[in-house]
Amino acid sequence: MTLDAARPALYSPGMHDELLVVGALHTQDPTRPRAQAALIRGGRFACVGTRDECEQRASSSVRFIELGAGCATPGLIDAHGHVQFFGRSLNEVDCSGAASEAECAARAARAAAGAPPGSWIRGVGWKQDDWREARLPTSASLTAAVPDHPVALARGDSHALWVNDLALRRAGIGRETKDPEGGLIMRDGAGNPTGVLVDNAMRAVFQAMPRPAPADTEALIFRSLKSLAAVGLTSVHDAGVDRDSLEVYRKMAGEDRLPVRVYAMLDGQQPMDKLAAQMELWGRTPQIGRLTVRSVKMFADGALGSRGAKLFEPYADDPGNSGLWLTEPGELRRRIGAVASAGFQPCVHAIGDQACAEVLSVYASRPELRALRPRVEHLQLLRPRDAQLLRASGAVASMQPTHATSDAPWAESRLGRGTERQKGAYAWRQALDAGAPLAFGSDFPIESIDPRPGLRSAIARRTAAGQAWMPEQRLTRDEALHAFTAGAAYAEHAEGRRGMIREGYDADLTVFERDVLEVAVDELPEVPIAATVVGGVVEYAGP
C-alpha cells in the first residue's frame, strides 16, 4: 500500500490538494456498494467509481493512495464514548485484569508512592465478578494500602466507586449520610459506609476533587482524539460533556485543532436552569469546524454490572434489588420535553428492561420527537415483547457490541438463564429487525477505543474465551460496518454528508491493510490501520 510510487508504504500526514484512492472501496452507498477508486478534492469526494473515471477528473498533481491487498471504508464513527475520561484514564491506576481486591489496592499503593502528599489517587477498571472472591470490596483494604491519600477507584462500568476512608471524609460521607436520590451508599450491618458508592452517591466524591485547569483538559482531549485517529476513527459522539470542557472544545475547534470530528452531548443531569442556559448558548453556534453540539445526554438508570440498571423484576443474584432510577421517570419526562422544546436531540442512557421500556414509551408518546431522532444510549436489555416500542418511537439504538462479549461471563447470573429478559440482552439483531437505526460505539474507556474488536463482537458474538453467546443476535459484516459508519452518521443528523463514500460527501476514510470484509472474523481486531483521513486530511499515517 503506497502513497505515490516514489514513496512506498508511506502516507504524508496533512492536507493534499487532491488524493486518489485506488483499490477495494466498501462505500456503504446502496447505489454503488463497491468502487475501485475515489478522488478527493477540497476535503470531499469529487468522484467515486472506476480508476479511469477518477483519473480523468484528476489534475496532474494528484497523489495516489494504492490500497493493494487492503481496503477503504467510510470513516468509522464511535457513536458513544467519553473523550476526557479516556484521556484521564491513561494516567490513572489500571485495575483491569486484577484477580483480587488486594491486587487492586496494591496497584493504588504503587501509584501513591510517587504522588504528591495528600493528592487524590484515581483509578478505573475493577470488576468484582472477575476476582477470586466475587464480592464487593471495602474501604478497609484500600485504607490499609493507602492511608495518606484519598483514593477513588471506578468500577469497570463507571457506575460504582470504591474509596478509602480518607476519601469518604473528604466527601463528607458518614454513618448519618442519607442515600441520595438515584444513588446508594453500601453499608455494613451497623449502617457504616463500606466504601462502595453506586451511581448518584459518587457525586460527593467527585465534587471533593480539584477541578482540572483548562490547559490540562485541553491536553487530555487532544491526546484522546489523537488516539482515536490511530485506531481508524474519524468521528466520536462524546456522551455528556460539562460546560468547562465544552469551552475547551470550542477553543480547539476554532483553532482547527481537533484531529477527528466531535459530536458533543450536553450534560443533561445538571440543574435545569444551567442546562437551559447551555442549550441557549450552543443553539446559537451549534457547529464550529469539526465540533457539533446539538444533543443532550440524560440518565434513566445505572449499569447492570453494579446492579443499578432498573429492572422490572429483581436481579437473579440479588433478589431484594431491582436497580435504581438515576432520574425519576416524571423528572426524566420533563427534561426530555425541555430538551426537545429547545430543538436539541434527546439521548438517554437506559440499560435495564424497565428503563429502556420507559424511555421508549416517552418517545413513542411524543410523535414530534421523531424529527430530532431521539436516542437510547446502550439499550442493553429490552424484553422481546417491548421491541415494538422501537418502531413506534422511531428511536435510534445507540449500542456497543463489545459490552455483550465482555459482560457475557456474568450477565446471565444477573438476569437468569433462559428468561425472557435475558433473550433481549444486548440484542442488536432484535433492534434492527424492529426497524431501529443502529449506531455502534464502544463506551470507551469502559471498553477499548478500538472499533475493530467491536466489529468482531457484532459479527461473531464470541467472548475472549471463544464462546458464542446468543448467536441469534449476530449481524452480517455489512450490517456491522453500516452501524459504525452510515448508522452512526444518521444518529448525528449527518447522513447527507458522511457515512458513505459518495460524490459530494465529506472525504472521511478508514484505510485498512487487509480487506475487512474478506478476512476471517477472528482476525478483524488484528487488521492494521494504514491511514485515517478526515475531510481529506490524513490525520493518521500508520505506525
C-alpha positions in Angstrom: 0.0 0.0 0.0 1.6 3.3 -1.1 1.1 7.0 -1.4 2.7 7.7 -4.8 5.1 5.2 -6.4 8.1 7.3 -5.2 7.1 7.0 -1.5 6.4 3.3 -0.8 4.5 2.4 2.3 4.2 6.0 3.4 1.3 8.3 3.9 2.1 12.0 4.1 0.1 13.5 7.0 -1.8 16.7 6.4 -3.9 18.2 3.7 -3.3 17.5 0.0 -5.0 19.3 -2.9 -6.0 16.0 -4.4 -5.8 12.4 -3.4 -6.8 9.4 -5.5 -7.6 6.3 -3.5 -7.4 3.2 -5.7 -8.4 -0.4 -4.7 -11.2 -2.0 -2.9 -13.6 0.6 -1.5 -16.6 -0.6 0.5 -18.8 2.5 0.1 -21.9 1.8 2.2 -23.7 3.6 -0.7 -26.6 1.3 -1.7 -26.5 2.7 -5.3 -22.8 1.5 -5.6 -21.7 -0.7 -2.7 -18.3 -1.3 -4.2 -16.0 1.0 -6.1 -12.5 0.8 -7.5 -11.4 4.4 -6.9 -12.3 7.7 -5.2 -11.0 11.2 -6.0 -10.7 13.6 -3.1 -10.6 17.3 -3.7 -11.2 20.2 -1.3 -12.0 17.8 1.5 -14.8 16.0 -0.3 -15.2 13.1 -2.7 -15.1 14.6 -6.2 -15.6 11.3 -8.0 -16.3 7.7 -6.9 -16.2 4.9 -9.5 -13.5 3.2 -11.6 -9.9 4.2 -11.7 -10.3 5.5 -15.2 -13.3 7.6 -14.3 -11.5 9.2 -11.3 -8.1 9.7 -13.2 -9.9 11.6 -16.0 -11.1 14.1 -13.4 -7.9 14.4 -11.5 -5.2 17.0 -12.0 -1.6 16.3 -12.8 -0.6 17.0 -9.2 -2.9 14.3 -7.7 -1.3 12.0 -5.1 -2.2 8.3 -5.1 -3.1 6.0 -2.2 -2.8 2.5 -3.6 -4.7 0.1 -1.4 -3.1 -3.1 -2.7 -4.4 -6.0 -0.6 -6.2 -3.7 1.8 -9.4 -1.7 1.6 -11.0 1.6 2.5 -14.4 2.1 4.2 -16.3 5.3 5.1 -14.6 6.8 8.2 -15.5 4.7 11.2 -17.5 6.6 13.9 -17.8 5.8 17.6 -21.3 6.7 18.5 -20.8 6.7 22.3 -17.5 7.4 24.0 -16.1 9.6 26.8 -13.1 11.6 25.4 -11.9 13.4 28.5 -12.5 10.3 30.7 -10.4 8.2 28.4 -7.5 10.7 28.4 -7.6 10.8 32.2 -7.7 7.1 32.4 -4.3 6.8 30.6 -2.6 8.3 33.7 -4.7 6.6 36.4 -4.4 3.3 38.2 -5.5 0.5 35.9 -7.4 -2.2 37.9 -8.5 -4.2 34.8 -7.4 -7.8 34.8 -6.7 -7.8 38.6 -7.5 -11.1 40.3 -8.5 -9.7 43.7 -9.3 -6.8 45.8 -5.9 -6.9 47.4 -4.2 -6.7 43.9 -6.2 -3.5 43.1 -5.2 -2.0 46.5 -1.6 -2.8 45.8 -1.7 -1.1 42.4 -3.2 2.0 44.1 -0.4 1.9 46.7 2.3 1.9 44.0 0.7 4.9 42.3 0.5 6.8 45.7 4.2 6.2 46.3 5.2 8.6 43.6 2.3 11.1 44.1 2.5 14.5 45.9 1.5 14.2 49.6 -2.3 14.2 50.1 -3.2 14.2 46.4 -6.0 12.2 45.0 -5.3 8.7 43.6 -7.8 7.8 40.9 -8.2 4.5 39.0 -10.6 2.6 36.9 -11.4 -0.9 35.7 -12.1 -3.2 38.7 -14.8 -5.9 38.4 -15.6 -7.9 41.4 -17.1 -10.6 39.2 -13.6 -11.4 37.8 -12.0 -11.7 41.3 -11.2 -15.0 43.0 -13.7 -13.9 45.7 -16.5 -12.3 43.7 -17.7 -9.9 46.4 -17.7 -6.1 46.6 -14.5 -4.5 48.1 -14.4 -2.4 51.2 -12.6 0.7 52.3 -10.6 -1.2 54.9 -8.3 -2.8 52.4 -7.8 0.4 50.4 -7.2 2.4 53.6 -4.6 -0.1 54.8 -2.8 0.1 51.5 -3.1 3.9 51.0 -3.8 5.7 54.3 -2.5 9.2 53.5 -4.1 9.9 50.1 -7.8 10.0 49.2 -8.3 7.1 46.8 -11.2 6.6 44.3 -11.3 3.6 42.0 -14.1 3.4 39.5 -15.7 0.0 38.7 -15.3 -1.2 35.1 -18.7 0.2 34.2 -18.0 3.6 35.9 -21.3 3.3 37.9 -19.7 2.4 41.2 -16.8 3.9 43.1 -14.6 2.2 45.6 -13.0 4.6 48.0 -10.8 4.6 51.2 -11.7 6.2 54.5 -9.9 9.5 53.7 -11.9 9.9 50.5 -15.1 9.3 52.5 -14.1 12.0 54.9 -13.2 14.5 52.2 -16.6 13.8 50.6 -18.4 14.3 53.9 -19.9 10.7 53.8 -20.5 9.0 57.1 -22.9 6.8 59.0 -25.6 9.6 59.1 -25.3 10.5 55.4 -28.5 9.5 53.6 -28.6 7.9 50.2 -29.1 10.5 47.6 -31.9 10.1 45.1 -30.7 7.7 42.4 -27.7 6.6 44.4 -26.7 4.0 47.0 -24.1 4.1 49.8 -23.2 0.5 50.5 -23.3 -0.1 54.3 -22.3 -2.8 56.8 -24.6 -4.3 59.4 -24.1 -1.3 61.7 -25.0 1.2 59.0 -21.5 2.4 58.3 -20.4 3.1 54.7 -18.4 0.1 53.4 -16.5 2.2 50.8 -18.6 1.4 47.7 -20.8 4.1 46.3 -23.2 3.4 43.5 -24.4 5.9 40.8 -25.5 9.3 42.2 -23.8 8.6 45.5 -20.5 9.0 43.7 -21.1 12.8 43.1 -20.0 13.8 46.6 -16.6 12.3 45.9 -16.2 13.9 42.5 -17.2 17.3 44.0 -14.5 17.0 46.6 -11.8 16.6 43.9 -10.0 19.6 42.5 -11.2 20.7 39.0 -8.6 20.5 36.2 -7.2 23.6 34.7 -8.3 24.3 31.1 -4.8 23.6 29.8 -4.9 20.2 31.4 -8.3 19.5 29.9 -7.1 20.5 26.5 -4.1 18.2 26.8 -6.4 15.3 27.8 -8.8 15.9 24.9 -6.1 16.3 22.3 -4.3 13.1 23.4 -7.6 11.2 23.4 -8.6 12.3 19.9 -5.1 11.5 18.5 -5.5 8.0 20.0 -8.9 7.7 18.3 -7.5 8.6 14.9 -4.8 6.0 15.4 -7.4 3.2 15.6 -9.2 4.4 12.5 -11.9 6.6 14.0 -12.8 9.8 12.1 -15.6 10.9 14.4 -16.8 10.4 18.0 -20.0 11.1 19.9 -18.8 12.4 23.2 -21.6 11.4 25.6 -22.1 14.0 28.3 -19.7 16.9 28.3 -19.6 19.5 31.1 -19.6 23.3 30.5 -15.9 23.8 31.1 -14.8 21.0 28.7 -17.2 22.4 26.1 -15.4 25.7 26.2 -12.1 23.9 25.7 -13.7 22.1 22.7 -14.9 25.5 21.4 -11.3 26.9 21.6 -9.8 23.8 19.9 -12.4 23.7 17.1 -11.9 27.4 16.4 -8.2 26.8 16.1 -8.8 23.8 13.9 -7.0 21.6 16.4 -9.5 18.7 16.6 -7.9 15.6 15.0 -11.3 13.9 14.5 -14.9 15.2 14.4 -16.7 15.5 17.7 -20.5 15.3 18.2 -20.7 16.5 21.8 -23.7 15.9 24.0 -24.5 18.5 26.7 -24.7 17.2 30.3 -28.4 16.7 30.9 -28.1 15.9 34.6 -27.1 19.4 35.6 -29.7 21.7 37.2 -32.4 22.7 34.6 -31.6 26.4 34.7 -27.9 25.7 33.8 -28.9 23.2 31.1 -31.3 25.7 29.6 -28.5 28.3 29.5 -26.2 25.8 27.8 -28.8 24.9 25.2 -29.5 28.6 24.5 -25.7 29.3 24.1 -25.0 26.3 21.8 -28.2 26.8 19.9 -26.7 30.0 18.5 -23.5 28.3 17.3 -24.1 24.5 17.1 -21.2 23.9 14.7 -17.6 25.2 14.8 -15.3 23.4 12.4 -15.2 19.8 13.4 -17.3 20.3 16.6 -21.1 19.9 16.6 -23.3 20.4 19.7 -27.0 19.7 19.2 -27.8 16.9 21.6 -28.2 16.3 25.4 -27.2 13.2 27.4 -29.5 12.2 30.2 -29.7 9.1 32.5 -32.6 6.9 33.3 -30.8 4.2 35.3 -27.4 2.8 36.3 -25.5 -0.2 35.0 -26.0 -4.0 35.0 -22.6 -4.8 36.4 -23.1 -2.7 39.5 -26.8 -3.8 39.7 -28.0 -0.2 39.2 -29.8 -0.9 35.9 -33.5 -0.6 36.5 -35.3 -3.9 36.0 -39.0 -4.9 36.1 -38.1 -7.9 38.3 -35.3 -8.2 40.9 -31.9 -9.4 40.0 -31.5 -13.1 39.9 -28.4 -12.9 42.0 -29.7 -10.1 44.3 -33.4 -10.9 44.9 -34.1 -7.8 47.0 -32.8 -5.4 44.4 -34.3 -4.3 41.1 -31.9 -1.4 40.4 -32.1 2.4 40.5 -33.8 5.3 38.7 -30.9 7.8 38.4 -33.6 10.2 37.2 -37.2 9.6 38.5 -39.5 8.9 35.5 -41.6 12.1 35.9 -38.5 14.3 36.1 -37.0 12.4 33.1 -40.1 13.2 31.1 -39.9 16.8 32.0 -36.2 17.0 30.9 -36.8 15.2 27.6 -39.6 17.7 27.0 -37.4 20.7 27.7 -34.6 19.4 25.6 -37.0 18.8 22.7 -38.6 22.2 23.0 -35.1 23.7 22.7 -34.6 21.8 19.4 -31.9 19.5 20.9 -31.7 15.8 20.4 -32.6 13.7 23.5 -30.0 11.0 24.2 -31.0 8.9 27.2 -28.8 6.3 28.9 -31.1 3.3 29.6 -29.8 -0.2 30.3 -32.4 -2.2 32.4 -35.5 -3.5 30.8 -37.8 -1.2 32.7 -35.6 1.8 32.0 -35.5 1.0 28.3 -39.3 0.5 28.1 -39.9 3.7 30.0 -37.7 5.8 27.7 -39.1 4.3 24.5 -42.6 4.8 25.8 -41.9 8.5 26.4 -40.5 8.8 22.9 -43.5 7.0 21.4 -46.0 9.2 23.2 -44.5 12.3 21.6 -44.5 12.0 17.8 -42.9 15.4 17.4 -39.7 13.9 18.7 -39.1 11.9 15.6 -37.6 14.8 13.7 -35.0 15.1 16.5 -34.1 11.4 16.2 -34.2 10.6 19.9 -31.6 8.1 21.0 -31.5 5.3 23.6 -27.9 5.0 24.7 -26.9 1.4 25.4 -30.4 -0.3 25.1 -28.8 -3.3 26.8 -31.9 -5.0 28.0 -35.2 -4.8 26.1 -37.7 -7.6 26.6 -38.8 -9.0 23.2 -42.4 -8.0 24.0 -41.3 -4.4 24.2 -39.3 -4.4 20.9 -42.3 -2.9 19.1 -41.7 0.3 21.0 -38.6 0.8 18.9 -40.6 1.1 15.8 -43.4 3.1 17.5 -40.9 5.6 18.9 -38.5 6.0 15.9 -35.6 5.9 18.3 -32.0 5.3 17.4 -30.5 2.3 19.1 -27.0 3.5 20.2 -25.4 0.2 21.2 -21.9 -1.0 22.0 -21.1 -4.5 20.7 -18.1 -5.2 23.0 -20.3 -4.8 26.0 -22.0 -8.0 25.1 -18.9 -10.1 24.8 -17.3 -8.5 27.9 -20.4 -9.0 30.1 -21.4 -12.4 28.8 -19.5 -14.4 31.5 -21.7 -12.9 34.3 -24.7 -11.3 32.6 -26.9 -14.4 32.9 -26.3 -14.6 36.6 -27.8 -11.1 36.9 -30.7 -11.9 34.6 -31.4 -15.6 35.0 -30.5 -18.0 32.2 -33.2 -18.5 29.6 -35.6 -15.8 31.0 -37.4 -13.5 28.6 -35.3 -10.6 29.7 -32.1 -12.5 29.0 -33.3 -13.2 25.5 -33.5 -9.4 24.9 -30.0 -8.7 26.3 -27.6 -6.8 24.1 -29.9 -7.7 21.3 -28.9 -5.6 18.3 -30.4 -8.1 15.8 -33.7 -7.6 17.7 -33.3 -3.8 17.4 -32.5 -4.0 13.7 -35.4 -6.3 12.9 -37.7 -4.0 14.8 -36.7 -1.2 12.3 -34.5 0.8 14.6 -31.5 2.6 13.1 -28.4 1.1 14.7 -25.4 3.3 15.7 -22.5 1.4 17.1 -19.8 2.6 19.5 -17.7 1.3 22.4 -18.4 3.4 25.5 -14.7 3.9 25.9 -12.9 3.8 28.3 -15.3 1.2 29.7 -14.3 -0.8 26.6 -11.4 -0.3 24.3 -11.5 2.7 21.9 -10.6 0.3 19.0 -13.6 -0.3 16.7 -12.1 -3.5 15.3 -13.0 -5.7 18.3 -16.4 -4.1 18.1 -16.8 -5.3 14.5 -15.8 -8.8 15.6 -18.2 -8.8 18.6 -21.1 -7.6 16.4 -20.5 -10.3 13.8 -19.3 -13.3 16.0 -20.7 -12.6 19.5 -17.8 -14.6 20.9 -16.2 -13.9 24.3 -12.4 -13.7 24.8 -12.6 -17.4 25.7 -14.1 -18.1 22.3 -17.6 -19.0 23.5 -20.5 -17.8 21.3 -23.2 -16.0 23.4 -26.7 -15.6 22.0 -25.5 -16.1 18.4 -29.0 -15.5 17.1 -28.3 -11.8 17.6 -25.3 -11.7 15.2 -25.1 -9.3 12.4 -23.6 -9.7 8.9 -20.3 -7.8 8.2 -22.1 -5.2 6.0 -24.7 -4.6 8.8 -21.9 -4.2 11.4 -19.9 -1.9 9.2 -23.1 0.1 8.4 -23.7 0.7 12.2 -20.2 2.0 12.6 -20.5 4.3 9.6 -23.8 5.3 7.9 -25.8 4.3 11.0 -23.7 6.4 13.4 -23.8 9.3 10.9 -27.6 9.1 10.8 -27.6 9.3 14.6 -25.9 12.7 14.5 -28.0 14.0 11.6 -25.1 13.8 9.2 -26.2 11.1 6.8 -26.3 13.6 3.9 -22.7 14.4 4.4 -20.9 11.4 5.9 -21.2 7.7 6.5 -20.7 6.8 2.8 -18.1 7.1 0.1 -20.2 9.1 -2.3 -19.6 12.0 -4.6 -20.1 15.3 -2.7 -19.7 13.7 0.8 -17.0 14.7 3.2 -13.9 12.7 2.5 -13.7 10.7 5.7 -12.0 7.3 5.2 -10.6 4.5 7.3 -7.9 2.6 5.4 -7.0 -1.0 6.3 -4.0 -3.0 5.3 -6.3 -6.1 4.6 -9.9 -6.3 3.4 -12.1 -6.3 6.5 -15.0 -7.9 4.5 -12.8 -10.8 3.5 -10.5 -11.8 6.4 -11.5 -14.4 8.9 -13.8 -12.8 11.5 -11.5 -13.5 14.4 -8.7 -11.7 12.6 -10.6 -8.5 12.4 -9.0 -7.0 15.6 -5.5 -7.5 14.2 -6.0 -5.9 10.8 -3.7 -2.9 10.8 -5.0 0.6 10.2 -3.0 2.1 7.4 -4.4 5.6 7.4 -7.2 7.7 8.8 -8.5 10.5 6.6 -10.8 13.3 8.0 -12.2 15.7 5.4 -9.3 14.9 3.0 -6.7 15.4 5.7 -4.5 12.4 6.6 -4.7 12.5 10.4 -3.0 9.2 11.0 -0.5 7.7 8.7 0.3 4.2 10.1 2.9 3.1 12.5 
